[in-house]
Amino acid sequence: MKNISNSKIIITAFSFFVLISFVFLSLVEKKQADINTKNVWMTYFKNPKDASLDFAIENHSKNNNFHWQILSDKTLVNQGDVTVKLGETKTLPVSLSDTQNKKITISVTSSDNNKKEIYKIINN
């Protein structure tokens, strides 16, 4: 009878600790999966497969101010500043003529001088 009682205590304690472990791990995983805690931002073409040059800035960082430049074969053709709040994505439309067989580079710099570039060569 004493062995059965000890077994029940061991099983109950083991089950309790496993449950606590699962709860702890799920909370840690949820926190790690939240991109807003990573302090990152990204830029990308809205449609990378077509001839559109519209691009987006997705912000998950402490920086809200970004400077962008558009270059056609290393020649600056347009630039500007944009404010993108934490958790927000802004799409910037780009309208350029004479893009045939030219490398179009979009360079985005955050207020802490972190720079990202994307480019596209349009061949028709």
C-alpha positions in Angstrom: 0.0 0.0 0.0 2.9 2.4 0.8 4.4 1.8 -2.7 1.2 2.7 -4.4 1.0 6.0 -2.4 4.7 6.8 -3.2 4.0 6.1 -6.9 1.0 8.4 -7.0 3.1 11.2 -5.4 5.9 10.7 -7.9 3.5 10.6 -10.9 1.7 13.7 -9.6 4.9 15.6 -9.0 6.3 14.6 -12.4 3.0 15.7 -14.2 3.1 19.0 -12.3 6.7 19.8 -13.4 6.0 18.8 -17.0 3.0 21.1 -17.1 5.0 24.0 -15.6 7.8 23.3 -18.2 5.3 23.4 -21.1 3.8 26.7 -19.9 7.3 28.2 -19.4 8.5 27.1 -22.9 5.3 28.4 -24.6 5.7 31.8 -23.0 9.4 32.0 -24.0 8.6 30.9 -27.6 5.8 33.4 -27.9 8.2 36.2 -26.8 10.8 35.1 -29.3 8.3 34.9 -32.1 7.3 38.5 -31.7 9.2 40.3 -34.5 8.7 43.7 -32.8 11.1 42.7 -30.1 13.9 42.0 -32.6 14.7 45.6 -33.6 14.8 44.9 -37.3 13.5 46.5 -40.4 13.4 45.4 -44.0 12.8 46.7 -47.5 11.5 44.7 -50.5 9.8 45.0 -53.9 6.0 44.7 -53.6 6.1 42.4 -56.7 9.6 41.2 -57.5 8.6 39.3 -60.6 7.1 42.0 -62.7 8.4 45.4 -64.0 7.0 47.4 -61.1 9.6 49.2 -59.0 7.2 49.9 -56.1 8.9 49.0 -52.8 7.9 48.7 -49.2 9.7 49.5 -45.9 8.5 47.3 -43.0 9.6 48.6 -39.7 10.0 46.5 -36.5 12.7 48.7 -35.0 13.2 51.7 -32.8 13.9 53.9 -35.8 11.0 55.7 -37.4 12.8 57.8 -40.0 14.2 56.4 -43.3 15.9 58.0 -46.3 15.6 56.3 -49.7 17.4 56.8 -52.9 16.6 55.4 -56.4 19.6 54.9 -58.7 19.5 53.9 -62.4 22.9 52.4 -63.3 24.5 54.2 -60.3 23.0 57.6 -61.2 20.7 59.1 -58.6 17.3 59.7 -60.1 15.1 60.3 -57.1 15.3 60.4 -53.3 13.2 61.2 -50.3 12.5 60.7 -46.6 9.7 58.7 -45.1 8.4 58.0 -41.5 7.4 54.4 -40.8 6.2 53.7 -37.3 6.9 50.6 -35.3 4.9 47.6 -36.7 3.9 49.6 -39.8 4.6 48.8 -43.5 4.7 51.7 -46.1 4.6 51.1 -49.8 6.3 53.7 -51.9 5.3 53.9 -55.6 8.1 54.4 -58.1 7.5 55.7 -61.6 10.6 55.7 -63.8 10.8 55.9 -67.6 13.7 54.3 -69.6 14.4 51.4 -67.3 15.0 48.9 -70.1 18.2 46.8 -69.5 19.3 49.1 -66.6 20.1 48.1 -63.1 17.6 50.0 -60.8 18.9 50.1 -57.2 16.8 51.2 -54.3 18.9 52.1 -51.2 17.2 52.7 -47.8 19.0 54.1 -44.8 17.6 54.2 -41.3 18.2 57.1 -38.9 20.9 55.0 -37.2 22.8 54.6 -40.5 21.8 51.0 -41.1 21.6 50.6 -44.9 19.8 48.1 -47.1 19.7 47.8 -50.9 17.6 46.0 -53.3 17.9 46.0 -57.1 16.1 44.9 -60.2 17.1 44.6 -63.9 14.1 44.9 -66.2 14.5 43.0 -69.5 11.6 43.0 -71.9 
